[in-house]
Amino acid sequence: MDQPFVGEPFPATPDTYVIPTYWPIPQVGVIPMNAFVIAAAEPVLVDTGVGVLSDDFIAALSSVISLDQLRWIWLSHDDRDHTGSLHRLLELAPRARVATPFFAIGRMLPEQPFPLDRLRLVNAGDVLNVGDRNLTAWRPPLFDSPSTAGFRDDSSGVLFTSDCFGGPLPTAEQAVVHSIAELPETTVARGQLAWATVDTPWVAMVDRHRFAASLERIRRIAPVAVLSSHLPPAGHQHVDRLLATLREAPDAPPVPGTTQTELDAMLAGFRPAEPDLNPSVPNPAEAQKELTP
């Protein structure tokens, strides 16, 4: 796999589906980028994929739910890998409203207007009723945007953690699995710690006791499953191991940043673009002749 693509949706729990995108990064591995659909009485989409794959994402989403039935889009935060199809879906799913903190919309407004009459604000502790269940908003222990809002599905017991618990995986075969149960524990742990030190480098500056307490709250919740935006689903039997790995994050050595030398080596290995033998843009002089009476 050398190009990103949207994978086939699959069930993570009986009423929650994953719409996965897989994003390869040279010399790193493959990062899952997950959106989710909750088959509630008022169906919920969690995040909207990446913009460059918007057509494929919407096709995958439409295979899970008819867009005219979609009632909620829970935006976990405003990063581009979570908002790629947001404005298209507001047009294609006219009954859907967006649930997110106000800061998420505020950070997007300089780029594009947003219909505030379709916004339902949620902050940590707020409850969104979606017909047959409540979604309780919370802020995960690790986040890379101040607008982050995860939530707990109070009916299913599933915990949605946004970017928390993410991690790159070494190969495409490992990235496309449907559960971390299919992966070696050391592979998941290495990916988690690499992600934590790169995506949330401030974790090295936290109070260790307070950070550990924030992780302990998750253990006490005892989620049925943990669904991260950037890791395959984790069942309840794997929650303790996810938490144990994150406890190490404040003291984990940071992953070195990519250097210009490494970038140059990558670029040298790319295949040069083929010349366009049939350009679609006419010669300017010829175009001018066509426009001259």
ABEGO torsion letter per residue (X at the ends): XABBBBBBBBBABAABBBBBBBBBBBGAEBBBBBBBBBBBABBBBBEAEBAAAAAAAAAAAAAABBAAABABBBBABABAAAAAAAAAAAAABAABBBBBBAAAAAAAAAABBBBAAABBBBBBGBBBBAGABBBBBBBBABBABAABBBBBBAAAGBBBAEABGBEBBABAAAAABABAAABBAAAAAAAAAAAAAAABAAAAABBAAAAAAAAAAAAAAGBABBBBAABBBBBAAAAAAAAAAAAAAAABBBBBBBBAAAAAAAAAABBBBBBBABBABBBAAAAAAAABX
